[in-house]
């Protein structure tokens, strides 16, 4: 019997007593990701980067078939030389950022398949030497449902670009890529120019700024992205 492919889903933390609404929203997204992984017949393990020591997380990441970096808090600006104070900065998670950056760099070096979602895309860019726009507008709603459907344009031909243009692309974020890291190329932009997807030029690594794991799209978009980045199918 063949062993089922394994995915490590790296998120920030399991509990946020200081931000229960954010925790509930992230739980919905994380749970939808787990269901999408299981629907492929794969196994999924959620790992909280802020709550597990770095070496343990690295060892787990080296045993799986794909690493998925999920959403959460803003990236600590200390990791990309940004200003400490900016509008809407909120709470940062530097321990989780440090651990996740180490995992990303190790995955790229080892050519372990890697998928970054929202904050995950931002951390891939930062880990490889890029910077972020700390505060931007128009890609999340301040009232009711925080997700906004975002029109996008593929940059050249790519499977991820085709997926994005098929849509819907559901976004909720106020940070985005500013200076693109060396080794990355842009696959998709929003119509306002914001980077919505990138891929590494040589490693099997893809990052998307939107939320394919939204419950409305997880069953189709997450599985497609995982099959693509692991080379186990096509989009």
Buried (B, 14 or more C-beta within 10 A) or exposed (E): EEEEBBBBBBBBBBEBEEBEEBBEBBEBBBBBBBBBBEEBEBBBBBBBBBBBEBEEBBEBBBEBBBBBBBBBBBBBBEBBEBEEEBEEBEEBBBBBBBBBBBBBBBBBEEEBBBBBBBBBBBBBBBBBEBBBBBBBEEBBEEEEEBBBEBEBEBBEEBBBBEBBEEBBBBBBBBBBBBEBBEBBEBBBBBEEEBBBBBBBEEBBBBBBBBBBBBBEBBBEBBBBBBBBBBEBEEB
